[in-house]
Amino acid sequence: MMKILVIGSNGQLGWEVCRQGIERGFLIIPLDVPEFDITNRPAAENAVLKSEADLVVNCSAYTAVDKAEAEQEPAFSVNKDGPSHLAIACNKKGIPLIHISTDYVFDGCKEGRYCETDRVSPIGVYGKSKADGEEKVRLNLKEHIIIRTSWLYGVHGNNFVKTMLNLGREREEIRVVSDQHGCPTFAGDLAGDILDIASRINSGQKESWGTYHYCGGGSTTWFGFASKIFEIATGYETFKIKRVIPIKTSEYPTAATRPANSVMDCSLMFREFNIAAPSWEQSLDNMLGRYYSEIVNRS
Ligand SMILES: NC(=O)c1ccc[n+]([C@@H]2O[C@H](COP(=O)([O-])OP(=O)(O)OC[C@H]3O[C@@H](n4cnc5c(N)ncnc54)[C@H](OP(=O)(O)O)[C@@H]3O)[C@@H](O)[C@H]2O)c1
């Protein structure tokens, strides 16, 4: 039975990897703060070296994009030093690492989809700390797979979908940015595909190390995403919301600047692993179905 050490097991993605991993018969070893701190090098190395794991999946991160602008130190500790500690330990132990990164390593100026070969050029502290983390993984461990994902949302944890649903219960109008383009990604899809990749590594497919893009199929804007959330969710509950209003980024100032375009090309993942996420609309439909049956209707 394959043993997987899942770091960041209480986060949106880590929680799904653990849940689906257990369902699929993997032996899952979950780790997260406060019991485990990835920024503590001896603790991180010991966790890997003493775990008897066959593979490490790093879903942990400092994900507060705006807060990171003022709190650079913790962002770099978790997103740069943490993956470095894991990669060094995995190298010592001779096991691979699947590490999760972000579309925010790009500046958003490209017209068209970002490929893995495009130059990274982050425009905020979070993106810079994640780009540095990727580099540390590449530098310290050959046997790695870095998966860049985007606009992640899950049944577990806080995210844009749940924020919109909560606002829609309280307000008649919501103003949402309509000039940032990206791909919403359901954590449930990514978790399942991470476990598929883990299985392939375990069964000897070991020539595919490197960096890959993974996000929901198609693309949209935050406004398009919000509109679709309410279109689907009104099938489950009645909201106060009457209008979702598109606005420009300049009308919604935030501490961190976001890339105007972070749509990613995921064809390399498909060519190498035969893996592609469903359309973002289909995945949102699936997530909301689970959200209403697992969370809302049980509370
Ligand atoms: N969320 C997005 O929209 C998005 C988009 C693109 C890429 N990603 C990437 O996808 C991955 C998963 O994101 P996510 O949304 O699942 O993140 P998340 O929900 O914020 O989960 C991250 C987990 O890591 C934990 N963590 C933080 N500091 C830690 C430390 N020092 N040691 C150990 N664990 C620590 C967090 O604990 P606390 O909650 O207590 O801090 C949390 O449980 C990350 O690599 C992220 O950068 C996310």
The ligand as a Gaussian input file, in Angstrom:
#p B3LYP/6-31G(d) Opt

LIG

0 1
 N       -6.368000      29.147000      -2.920000
 C       -6.115000      29.483000      -4.182000
 O       -6.890000      30.194000      -4.837000
 C       -4.876000      28.967000      -4.862000
 C       -4.636000      29.342000      -6.191000
 C       -3.500000      28.866000      -6.834000
 C       -2.630000      28.024000      -6.172000
 N       -2.872000      27.692000      -4.876000
 C       -1.910000      26.816000      -4.201000
 O       -2.564000      25.589000      -3.951000
 C       -2.056000      25.005000      -2.749000
 C       -3.215000      24.678000      -1.833000
 O       -3.919000      25.894000      -1.549000
 P       -5.177000      25.914000      -0.586000
 O       -6.142000      26.904000      -1.132000
 O       -5.620000      24.527000      -0.282000
 O       -4.503000      26.565000       0.719000
 P       -5.106000      26.683000       2.176000
 O       -6.536000      26.287000       2.207000
 O       -4.697000      28.027000       2.686000
 O       -4.301000      25.529000       2.945000
 C       -2.954000      25.641000       3.225000
 C       -2.707000      24.841000       4.496000
 O       -1.329000      24.993000       4.862000
 C       -1.291000      25.267000       6.246000
 N       -0.070000      25.937000       6.647000
 C        0.189000      27.266000       6.697000
 N        1.395000      27.498000       7.244000
 C        1.928000      26.285000       7.524000
 C        3.131000      25.871000       8.124000
 N        4.041000      26.750000       8.553000
 N        3.361000      24.547000       8.281000
 C        2.440000      23.632000       7.885000
 N        1.268000      23.962000       7.328000
 C        0.998000      25.280000       7.152000
 C       -2.493000      26.153000       6.467000
 O       -2.797000      26.276000       7.830000
 P       -3.541000      27.660000       8.302000
 O       -4.814000      27.723000       7.535000
 O       -3.726000      27.469000       9.772000
 O       -2.602000      28.774000       7.937000
 C       -3.531000      25.353000       5.687000
 O       -4.082000      24.300000       6.437000
 C       -1.053000      26.015000      -2.191000
 O        0.229000      25.664000      -2.625000
 C       -1.439000      27.317000      -2.847000
 O       -0.344000      28.205000      -2.959000
 C       -3.979000      28.126000      -4.207000

